[in-house]
Amino acid sequence: MRKMTTVKAALLFGLAIAGLTLICGEKQVEARPNFKKIWAETYPNSKMLISKKCGICHPGKTKKEKSAYGEAVGKGLDKRKETDKDKIVKAIKAAAKMPSPVEGKTFGDFIEKDEMPPAK
């Protein structure tokens, strides 16, 4: 009888730990969640955001890698982790007017055609 109580207690303890892990576990958080939302509002007809998500500005495996377009948007921001919507919209629109690595084309030309801007 005593062995059965020990097994039940161990099982209950294990379930409690698993439950706490699920509840208190880390959630994945984007460093700049506003950027995707604001980009989608700025270009509402673009299907590129649905397929590429953060890859429009970050083509690599990490968010530290930036495409030429991502760097152009970054140049229009006052600080690294900008949260002001108006400043972000202004930076996105300014980047669209900047020349891309493809001679004679701006980043906006690619966005209008719903194509990914070239990486670099």
Secondary structure, DSSP 8 states (H G I E B T S, - for coil): -HHHHHHHHHHHHHHHHHHHHHHHS-----S-HHHHHHHHHHSTT-SHHHHHGGGGT--SSSTT---HHHHHHHHT-SSTT---HHHHHHHHHHHHHSB-SSTT-BHHHHHHTT------
